[in-house]
Amino acid sequence: MRKAVYAIIGLGIVAVIVIGLVQSSSKSDRPSGQLVSRAPSAAETKRALEGAPPPLASLHKRANTLIPGGKSRYKSELAALKGHPTVVNLWASWCGPCRLEFPVFQQQAVHFGRQVAFLGVDSGDNHGNASSFLNQFPVTYPSVEDGGERVAQELGLRGLPGTAYYNANGKLVYLHQGGYSQDSDLSRDIRRYLGV
């Protein structure tokens, strides 16, 4: 009986080792959990955004920057975008799901960049950490710094990330709670709620 138990335990250990080796060989060489930026190249981005209307071109000129000012600055940025549908992504460098969805925003902000305004809100974050994160994952739009998370509170978000959709009249038409894991999901919501 004891030999049978040892044999079963031995087989179990071998099975765990084999499964581990198979899984590790199918993964890439990058460390587990490390994200990879999916930002289009500078040439692709320039080509895709060329000819954007002036308010959107103004966002592109301030790409990847952090703008101080909190909720009041957020409201003035939105007011300047009236006349254009707008996607606002609320994020923070410390937020795991935010980090996972950022590559999706890198792609879709370029894809829709001539039709839709994109704006970020860096919520409850440290300026240095947020800057380092944006250096790793550059986007074609600026983010308003909102250390007190007042924008998220006003929108009624229950944690990060979140994405707010405003129509061309500046009216909030949809609030997505949680992250986007696929380009197609974000693209679908942009088309559905902003009609582009």
Order of alpha helices (4+ residues) and beta strands (2+ residues): alpha-alpha-alpha-beta-alpha-beta-alpha-beta-alpha-beta-alpha-beta-beta-alpha
